[in-house]
């Protein structure tokens, strides 16, 4: 399947999360392709939408988080929950 150059920009931007929302409801991002930097702006009202999580982050004025950082945070949360459960079990065993 062949893609047009603009379609490739959309795919890369959505995957990498290089989309930021401006105050005028315009999503703009820059991509390096073939050693050139191009800035592309799309008006959301024209129907060119980004992935929902990227838009929500932009609306909350957050910087995009890489998937590796996000996965490690989720893993750390699971580990801390497990530690809390283990501590609770030890306390119950000590009181029994």
N, C-alpha and C positions, 0 to 999 in steps of 0.2 A: 504494500500500500504506500503510495507516494503522498507526501505532505507538502503543502505550500510552505514557504518560509515563515509566514505569519502564524500558521498552525504550529510549527515547531517552536516558535517563541512562546505561544500559549501553553503548550505541553511542558516545556522546560520551566516556565515561570510557575505554573501550578504545582509541579512536582517539588521544586526547590523552595517555594515560599518567598520569592523575591517580589512580592506585590505589596504596595503600600497605598493607603487611601489618602487622598488630599482633601482639603476642606471643600472642594467644589464637586464632590462625588465623582472624581476621576481617579482611576487606578493607574498608576504608572510604575514601570520597572525598567531596569537596565539589564541587558544580557550581553555577554561577550561571546561572539560567534565569528569564527574565522579571523581572529585577532582584531576585531573592530568592536567598539562599544556602541550600541544603539539603544536609545531610550524610546520606549513605545508607551503611548497613553491611550487608554480606552475609556469611554464614557459608559458607566454602568447602565444608563438608561437605554443604550442601544442594544442591550442584550448580551454583551460580552462579559460574562461573569467569571469570577475566580472561584476556586474551591471555597466552600462555606467556612471552613476553619480559618483560612487566611483572611477572609473578609472580616470575620468576627474579631480576630486579633488586631487587624488594622483599625477597626472601629473602637477598640479599647486602647489604642495607641501603644500596643505592645510590639516589641521586636519579634520577628519570627524565631522560633526555637527549632534547632535541628532535631531530626528524628532520634538521633543517638542520645542527645541530652534528655529528650522527653522519655525515652525508654529507660534510661538509667534512673530518672526521678521516680518513675512508676515502680521500678525494681526496688529502689530504696524505701518507698512507701510500703511495699509488701513486706520487706524485711523488718521494718519498724513495727508493723502490725503483728508479725510473727513473734518478735521479741516481747511485745506487750502481752500477747496471749500466753507465752511461756512463763513470764513473770507472774501472771494471774494464776496459772495452774500451780506453780510452786507455792504461792501464798495459800491457795486452797488446800494443798497437800499438807503444808505445815500446820494449818489450823485444824485439820481433821484428826 
